[in-house]
Amino acid sequence: MIKFLDIKKITDSFQPEIGRVVAQVIDSGSFIRGKEVRAFEEAYGSFIGSRYCVGVGNGFDALRLIFKAWMSSGVLREGDEVIVPANTYIASILAVVDNRLTPVFVEPDINTFTIDPARIEDKITGRTKAIMVVHLYGKNAMNGDIMQLSEKYGLKVIEDNAQAAGCFAGTARTGSFAAGAHSFFPTKNLGALGDAGAVTTNDPELAQAIRTLGNYGSDKKGINDLRGVNSRLDELQAAVLSLKLRRLDEDNARRQKAAMFYHAHITNRDVVLPRVPPAGERKEHVWHLFVIRCAHRDQLQQYLMRHNIETLVHYPVPPHKQQAFKEMNHLTFPISEQIHREVLSLPLHPVIEEHELQKVAEVLNTFSH
């Protein structure tokens, strides 16, 4: 069986170092917001290119705490509109509505799967106060047009960088352009041994607000200035992330190499391959997922499984059609809906072997509906 993602094999590739740093944390007797967290925050902030990095409990908390901080400071108010991509994981939308804000969906570019900048301005109203950019599947979604729109209309920008750790947008890394939300869920390019996340920013007030809000709204023990939550990166995850961060660029290069292999060897005309950035922009995609499109997606997935190739669908139902958002089910976004009907994610990770890539390509090329 060719696994979609072999987390054990990836983890084993960091041994015995992971075992060593885990033992060190246990021996230290310090488990929450200690020296390991401070060291990781400094290292990851420097890696991303942001002045501040605040560790939080998970990627979803990173998103919702950014909005919560802006709500607490009066930058945003209940009912304000946030431009969001129609094609994204539901967590992006949940973070908006969790703060009693209103998501306004914008269709993606079907060739990139990410928000189409040309469609954003038509959705901006007097109530629009922010734009969320999601670097979906590991593909940079930030560009000059979006930043120009944010400046033109005075809009806050939030980067959902959950799937794109280490990705570039030009010469800067994604997550450094605005308020960046990062997930270190074990399946991510930079994965912890459990839930973990972070916020990156150049705004000292936002960084402090995130740190305070994630600690029950408290800066000083027993004193709670804000109505916060409990969302803190722990020492164990921070130590493991610091270790794995040193190899992130190398691991992303392996992902890019695997993606190029698929591009060179998959020739089935029923399959639409994801677009590869031009040679000079290859670092603008870190291939968290290699997502193809096929009009006969379900048949193709079953065919691959019969040949012992595991695949996943990211994602079968778009947010506006989920039962969690019944009030939005009447909305229609044809491009997003087509994407969700057709996408299929192929096996790709830093320790996948060439003979596995070869088999996936060979079997996929023999598929016919």
Secondary structure, 3 states (H helix, E strand, C coil): CECCCCHHHHHHCCCCHHHHHHHHHHHHCCCECCHHHHHHHHHHHHHHCCCEEEEECCHHHHHHHHHHHHHHHCCCCCCCEEEEECCCCHHHHHHHHCCCCEEEEECECCCCCCECHHHCHHHCCCCEEEEEEECHHHECCCCHHHHHHHHHHCCEEEEECCCCCCCEECCEECCCCCEEEEECCCCCCCCCCCCCEEEEECCHHHHHHHHHHCECCEEECCEECCCCCECCCEHHHHHHHHHHHCCHHHHHHHHHHHHHHHHHHCCCCCCECCCCCCHHHHHHECCCCEEEECCCHHHHHHHHHHCCECCECCCCCCHHHCHHHHHHCCCCCHHHHHHHHHEEEECCCCCCCHHHHHHHHHHHHCCCC
